[in-house]
Amino acid sequence: MSENAPVIKSTKEFTATRNACKLCAPLGASIAFKGIHGCVPIIHGGQGCATYIRRYLISHYKEPVDIASSNFSEEATIFGGGANCYTALDNVISQYRPEVVAMATTCLSETIGDDVNFYMQNYRKDTGLKDLPQFVTASTPSYQGSHMDGFHEAVASTIKTFAKAGQKGGHINLFPGFVSTEDIRQLKQILNDFELDFVLLPDYSETLDSPIWGAYKRIPDGGTPVSAIETCGSAVASVEFGTILNQGSLSGRVKSKNLSPTGAAYLEKEFGVENHRMPLPIGVKLTDVFFNTLKKVSGREIPAKHQGERGRLIDSYADGHKYVFGKKAVVYGEEDFVVAMTTFLDEIGIDVALAATGGESGKLEEEIRTYCPERGESIMAKNNFDYEKIHDWCLGNKPDLFIGNSKAYYIARELEVPIIRCGFPIHDRLGGQRIKHVGYAGTQELFDKIVNTLMEYKQDHSPVGYKYM
């Protein structure tokens, strides 16, 4: 090129695909399916999709994650993936002997119109075998939404496939949404403390965070048994965390896709199981909603153990108030996570300057204003944001801290502000799958972490330092 040649600059704007604040739909479905006992997920599409999902989940959960693939080729892309589907089923059934095979679709298989339900029905009919595993499918092309759409679609499809009508029992259903493995264990303990019988779906607390093995297990122990899922239709009530869920995809740009309602919504419509929908119980206010609901459905008082946790949490709010009040935060991640975390931060006096998500529901601002009625108007809530948009916003509005997953670390590093890692994914720390978020105990750990991080930052940037609060 000549030294005098003009430099041509592109005027094309970047899109949210450049560093998206969301992940693909079949990844979310895979996590949900890993919460079913004896289940092996199959990704119906290219081998790269399953490889990417396995690698991503292993990095966060630090566990072996087996996810099969139907391994599309050019021929399957042109003539259909039926043969690949049958081969994948043959291989998984012969190698793993699963109780459940769960198949999630991809952009490629959906684009060419593959009907995986038809394939699996034909497979069952053609083999003639009576000891085949149970089958469940989920429609999860990533062009219809994020990993959260895939997660909720997988849960809903599982309920629709297995739940049965029956005489009303005394148990409840808990649909916790996409929370950490430690959150799931904590939720099960809370329900046990209320002496409630329950079905929790999905339960990947052991399958994605298991004790050490003496020998490799192709299918980890744990997960919700199909026999328990079948009783969801006869539960006395459902408790469902999340207020946005997959409603964005139902009402947004892919309305014609006709996604399933959530699992709890389906049970309410088809079997009359009352659904108690609420935000993730993070913070005192939202956890109160959860515990009061359990009090109502169980007919029992809130256990003294949890009343004590609530009291200590409020006391710590008073102790740490001067360190957090007025600090400016950026919160990012999945939509329902952002709503709950923003509500909690607003409760403790932190100003959420930006609440951002890659989700496309268009409901984030509405939900934040609902649960932060006093200061919700001042919070910039943004759907369809990517990390570069967060970065650009922060250059002109430097926050005091970031709260969310590890993918925004490069922004926090550049701005030299602390980051509180929580949510998903956490790739640069050990134990990201065991971070507590929910309940009084989870909120306590989050609050202590936030206060101590801010104190450490102040100490490290003080010209003299200090040794006392």
C-alpha positions in Angstrom: 0.0 0.0 0.0 1.3 3.5 -0.8 2.2 5.7 2.1 -0.1 8.3 0.7 -3.1 6.0 0.3 -6.2 7.1 2.3 -7.1 5.2 5.4 -10.6 3.9 5.1 -12.5 3.5 8.3 -15.5 1.2 8.7 -18.6 3.0 9.8 -20.5 -0.2 10.5 -21.8 -0.4 14.0 -21.0 -3.4 16.2 -23.8 -5.7 17.2 -24.5 -7.6 20.4 -22.8 -10.7 18.9 -19.3 -9.2 19.4 -19.1 -10.2 23.1 -22.6 -11.3 24.1 -23.8 -11.2 27.7 -25.6 -14.4 27.2 -24.9 -18.0 26.0 -26.6 -20.4 23.7 -30.0 -22.1 24.3 -28.8 -25.7 24.2 -26.2 -25.0 26.8 -29.0 -24.0 29.2 -31.0 -27.0 28.2 -28.0 -29.3 29.0 -27.7 -27.9 32.5 -31.4 -28.5 33.2 -31.2 -32.0 31.7 -28.2 -32.8 33.9 -30.6 -32.3 36.8 -32.6 -35.4 35.9 -31.5 -38.7 37.5 -29.8 -41.1 35.1 -30.0 -38.6 32.1 -27.6 -38.2 29.2 -28.2 -35.1 27.1 -27.7 -35.3 23.3 -27.2 -32.1 21.2 -28.8 -32.7 17.8 -26.5 -30.7 15.6 -22.8 -30.2 14.8 -20.1 -31.8 17.0 -18.7 -28.3 17.8 -21.9 -27.3 19.7 -21.6 -30.2 22.1 -17.8 -29.7 22.5 -18.3 -26.0 23.3 -21.0 -26.7 25.9 -18.9 -29.5 27.5 -15.8 -27.2 27.7 -17.8 -24.3 29.1 -19.5 -26.3 31.8 -16.4 -28.1 32.8 -14.6 -24.8 33.3 -17.3 -23.5 35.7 -18.3 -26.7 37.5 -14.9 -28.4 37.6 -16.5 -31.7 36.9 -16.5 -34.1 34.0 -19.6 -33.4 31.8 -20.6 -35.9 29.3 -22.9 -34.5 26.5 -23.4 -36.5 23.4 -23.8 -35.2 19.8 -25.6 -36.4 16.7 -22.5 -35.0 14.8 -24.0 -33.4 11.8 -22.1 -33.6 8.5 -22.7 -31.8 5.3 -24.9 -34.7 4.1 -27.1 -34.5 7.2 -27.4 -30.7 6.7 -28.8 -31.3 3.2 -30.9 -34.4 3.6 -31.8 -34.2 7.3 -30.4 -35.5 10.5 -32.5 -38.6 11.1 -29.8 -41.1 10.5 -27.4 -39.2 12.7 -30.1 -39.1 15.4 -30.6 -42.9 15.3 -26.9 -43.4 15.4 -26.5 -41.1 18.4 -29.3 -42.9 20.2 -27.7 -46.3 19.5 -24.3 -45.2 20.8 -25.6 -43.4 24.0 -27.9 -46.3 24.9 -25.3 -49.0 24.4 -22.5 -47.1 26.1 -24.2 -45.4 29.0 -27.3 -47.4 29.7 -29.2 -44.2 30.7 -32.6 -44.0 32.4 -33.4 -40.9 30.3 -32.1 -39.6 27.0 -32.7 -35.9 26.5 -32.3 -34.3 23.1 -31.9 -30.6 22.6 -31.9 -29.1 19.1 -29.5 -26.5 17.7 -29.7 -23.7 15.2 -28.7 -26.0 12.4 -31.2 -28.8 13.0 -34.0 -26.3 13.6 -33.2 -24.4 10.4 -33.5 -27.5 8.2 -36.7 -28.5 10.0 -35.7 -31.7 11.8 -38.5 -33.1 13.9 -36.6 -34.9 16.8 -39.9 -36.0 18.5 -40.8 -37.9 15.3 -37.3 -39.4 15.1 -37.4 -40.6 18.7 -40.9 -42.0 18.3 -39.8 -43.9 15.2 -36.7 -45.2 17.0 -38.8 -46.6 19.8 -41.2 -48.2 17.3 -38.5 -49.6 15.0 -36.2 -51.1 17.6 -39.0 -53.0 19.3 -37.0 -53.1 22.5 -39.0 -52.8 25.7 -36.2 -51.7 28.0 -35.4 -48.5 26.2 -34.8 -45.3 28.3 -37.3 -42.6 28.6 -37.1 -39.9 26.0 -37.6 -36.1 26.3 -36.8 -33.3 23.8 -36.5 -29.6 23.9 -36.6 -27.1 21.0 -33.6 -24.9 21.7 -32.2 -23.0 18.6 -30.0 -20.2 19.8 -31.6 -17.7 17.4 -34.7 -17.8 19.5 -33.1 -16.6 22.8 -30.4 -17.2 25.4 -29.3 -20.0 27.6 -32.0 -19.1 30.0 -34.7 -19.7 27.3 -33.1 -23.1 26.7 -33.0 -23.9 30.4 -36.7 -23.1 31.0 -37.7 -24.8 27.8 -36.0 -28.0 28.9 -37.7 -27.9 32.3 -41.1 -27.2 30.8 -40.7 -30.0 28.3 -39.6 -32.4 31.0 -42.7 -31.6 33.0 -45.0 -31.8 30.0 -43.5 -35.2 29.1 -43.6 -36.9 32.5 -46.0 -35.2 34.9 -49.2 -37.1 35.5 -52.6 -36.4 37.1 -53.3 -38.0 40.5 -54.9 -37.6 43.9 -53.6 -34.5 45.5 -50.7 -35.2 47.8 -49.1 -33.2 50.5 -45.9 -32.3 48.6 -44.9 -29.2 46.8 -42.9 -28.6 43.6 -39.9 -26.2 43.6 -38.6 -24.8 40.4 -35.5 -22.9 41.5 -34.4 -21.8 38.1 -30.7 -21.5 37.2 -29.0 -21.2 40.6 -25.7 -22.6 41.9 -25.3 -26.2 43.2 -24.8 -24.9 46.7 -28.1 -22.9 46.4 -29.9 -26.1 45.5 -28.5 -27.9 48.5 -29.5 -24.9 50.7 -33.0 -24.8 49.3 -33.5 -28.5 50.0 -32.3 -28.0 53.6 -34.8 -25.1 53.9 -37.7 -27.3 52.7 -36.6 -30.0 55.1 -36.6 -27.5 57.9 -40.2 -26.8 57.1 -40.8 -30.6 57.2 -42.2 -30.4 53.6 -42.2 -33.2 51.1 -41.1 -31.8 47.8 -40.0 -32.4 44.2 -37.2 -30.0 43.1 -36.5 -29.8 39.4 -33.9 -29.6 38.1 -31.5 -30.9 40.8 -27.9 -30.9 39.5 -26.4 -30.3 43.0 -24.7 -33.7 42.8 -24.5 -34.4 39.1 -22.5 -31.2 38.5 -20.8 -30.9 41.9 -20.2 -34.5 43.2 -17.9 -35.9 45.9 -14.6 -37.4 44.7 -15.0 -40.7 42.9 -13.0 -43.9 43.4 -13.7 -44.8 39.8 -15.1 -42.9 36.9 -18.9 -42.8 36.6 -20.3 -42.3 33.1 -23.5 -41.0 34.7 -23.0 -39.2 38.0 -25.3 -40.0 41.0 -28.0 -37.5 41.8 -30.7 -35.7 39.9 -34.5 -35.7 40.2 -35.9 -39.2 39.4 -38.6 -39.5 36.7 -40.8 -41.2 39.3 -40.7 -38.0 41.3 -41.4 -35.8 38.3 -44.5 -37.9 37.5 -46.0 -36.7 40.8 -45.6 -33.0 40.0 -49.2 -33.0 38.7 -50.6 -34.1 42.1 -48.7 -31.5 44.2 -50.5 -29.2 46.5 -48.6 -26.2 45.1 -45.6 -25.1 43.0 -43.0 -22.4 43.9 -41.2 -21.0 40.9 -38.3 -18.6 41.1 -38.2 -15.9 38.4 -40.6 -13.4 37.0 -39.2 -13.0 33.5 -38.3 -16.7 32.8 -38.9 -17.4 29.1 -41.7 -14.9 28.7 -39.5 -12.7 26.5 -39.3 -15.4 23.8 -43.0 -16.0 24.0 -43.9 -12.4 23.6 -40.9 -11.1 21.6 -39.5 -11.5 18.1 -40.1 -15.3 17.9 -43.7 -15.3 19.1 -44.6 -17.7 16.3 -42.2 -20.3 17.7 -44.8 -21.1 20.4 -42.5 -22.1 23.2 -43.9 -24.0 26.1 -45.1 -22.2 29.2 -42.9 -22.7 32.2 -43.1 -26.0 34.0 -45.1 -24.5 36.9 -47.4 -22.6 34.5 -48.2 -25.9 32.7 -49.0 -27.7 35.9 -51.3 -24.9 37.0 -53.2 -24.9 33.7 -53.3 -28.7 33.1 -53.6 -30.1 36.7 -54.7 -27.1 38.8 -51.5 -27.0 40.8 -51.4 -23.5 42.3 -48.2 -21.6 41.2 -46.5 -19.2 43.5 -44.2 -17.3 41.2 -41.6 -14.9 42.8 -38.2 -13.4 42.2 -35.1 -15.3 43.2 -34.9 -14.9 47.0 -31.9 -12.7 47.4 -32.0 -10.1 50.1 -34.3 -9.7 53.1 -37.3 -8.5 51.2 -37.4 -11.2 48.5 -36.4 -14.0 50.9 -39.3 -12.9 53.2 -41.6 -13.6 50.2 -40.2 -17.1 49.8 -40.4 -18.0 53.5 -43.9 -16.6 54.0 -45.0 -18.7 51.0 -43.5 -21.8 52.6 -45.2 -20.8 55.8 -48.6 -20.6 54.0 -48.3 -23.9 52.0 -46.8 -25.9 54.9 -49.0 -24.5 57.7 -45.9 -24.2 59.9 -44.2 -21.3 61.4 -40.8 -20.2 60.0 -38.2 -22.3 61.9 -36.2 -20.5 64.6 -33.0 -21.3 62.8 -34.0 -19.2 59.8 -35.5 -16.4 62.0 -32.1 -16.2 63.6 -30.4 -16.0 60.2 -32.7 -13.2 59.2 -32.0 -11.3 62.4 -28.2 -11.6 62.0 -28.5 -10.5 58.4 -30.3 -7.3 59.3 -27.8 -6.6 62.1 -25.0 -6.9 59.6 -26.8 -4.5 57.3 -26.5 -1.9 60.1 -22.9 -2.8 60.8 -21.8 -2.5 57.2 -24.1 0.3 56.0 -21.4 3.0 56.1 -19.2 1.0 53.7 -21.8 0.3 51.1 -24.2 3.3 51.1 -24.0 5.4 48.0 -21.6 3.2 46.1 -22.3 2.9 42.4 -22.6 -0.6 41.0 -22.9 -2.3 37.6 -24.9 -5.6 37.7 -25.1 -8.0 34.8 -26.1 -11.5 33.9 -29.3 -13.5 33.4 -32.5 -11.4 33.6 -34.0 -12.9 36.7 -30.6 -12.9 38.4 -30.2 -9.2 37.6 -33.7 -8.3 38.9 -33.1 -10.1 42.3 -29.5 -8.8 42.7 -30.6 -5.2 41.9 -33.4 -5.5 44.4 -30.9 -6.7 47.1 -28.4 -3.9 46.3 -31.1 -1.3 46.4 -32.1 -2.7 49.8 -28.6 -2.2 51.3 -28.1 1.3 49.9 -25.9 0.6 46.9 -26.9 2.6 43.8 -27.3 0.4 40.8 -26.2 2.7 38.0 -26.5 0.0 35.3 -28.4 -3.3 35.3 -27.5 -5.1 32.1 -28.4 -8.4 30.5 -28.1 -10.1 27.1 -31.7 -11.3 27.4 -34.1 -9.9 25.0 -37.4 -10.0 26.9 -37.8 -6.2 27.1 -39.1 -6.7 30.6 -36.0 -5.9 32.7 -36.8 -2.3 33.3 -40.4 -3.0 34.2 -39.4 -5.7 36.7 -36.7 -3.6 38.3 -39.1 -0.7 38.8 -41.6 -3.1 40.3 -39.2 -4.4 43.0 -37.3 -1.2 43.5 -40.2 1.3 43.7 -38.4 4.1 45.3 -35.3 4.3 43.2 -36.1 2.1 40.2 -36.6 5.2 37.9 -32.9 6.1 38.4 -31.6 2.7 37.4 -30.5 2.3 33.8 -31.9 -1.2 32.9 -30.8 -2.5 29.6 -31.9 -5.6 27.7 -29.8 -7.0 24.7 -26.6 -5.5 26.1 -23.2 -7.1 25.5 -20.0 -6.6 27.4 -18.6 -4.1 25.0 -21.7 -1.9 25.5 -21.1 -2.3 29.3 -17.5 -1.3 28.7 -18.4 1.8 26.7 -20.9 2.9 29.3 -18.4 2.5 32.1 -15.8 4.6 30.4 -18.1 7.6 30.9 -19.7 6.5 34.1 -17.0 4.8 36.2 -18.7 2.5 38.8 -17.3 1.6 42.2 -17.8 -2.1 41.7 -19.0 -4.8 39.3 -21.3 -7.6 40.4 -21.8 -10.6 38.1 -19.9 -13.4 36.4 -16.2 -13.5 35.5 -16.7 -12.4 31.9 -16.6 -8.7 32.8 -13.2 -9.0 34.6 -11.4 -7.3 31.8 -13.5 -4.2 32.1 -13.0 -4.1 35.9 -9.3 -4.6 35.5 -9.0 -1.8 33.0 -11.0 0.6 35.2 -9.2 -0.6 38.3 -12.4 -1.3 40.3 -13.3 -4.4 42.2 -15.5 -7.2 40.9 -17.8 -9.4 43.0 -18.0 -12.7 41.2 -21.3 -14.5 41.4 -23.8 -16.1 39.0 -22.6 -18.0 35.9 -20.1 -18.5 34.4 -17.1 -18.1 36.7 -14.0 -19.4 34.9 -11.2 -17.7 36.7 -11.8 -18.8 40.3 -12.3 -22.1 42.1 -15.7 -22.8 43.7 -17.8 -20.7 41.4 -20.5 -23.5 41.4 -20.6 -23.4 45.2 -21.3 -19.7 45.7 -24.4 -19.1 47.7 -26.9 -16.5 46.5 -30.3 -17.3 47.9 -32.0 -17.2 51.3 -30.9 -15.4 54.4 -27.7 -17.4 54.6 -26.8 -16.9 50.9 -27.5 -13.2 51.2 -25.4 -13.0 54.3 -22.4 -14.4 52.4 -23.0 -12.0 49.6 -23.3 -9.0 51.8 -20.1 -9.9 53.8 -18.2 -10.4 50.5 -19.4 -7.0 49.1 -18.5 -5.1 52.3 -15.1 -6.8 52.7 -14.2 -6.3 49.0 -15.0 -2.5 49.3 -13.0 -2.3 52.6 -10.1 -4.1 51.0 -10.1 -1.8 48.0 -10.2 1.2 50.3 -7.3 -0.1 52.4 -5.2 -1.0 49.3 -5.7 2.5 47.9 -5.1 4.4 51.1 -1.8 6.3 51.3 -1.4 5.1 55.0 -3.6 2.1 55.3 -5.6 1.2 58.5 -6.1 -1.8 60.7 -9.5 -1.1 62.3 -12.9 -0.6 60.9 
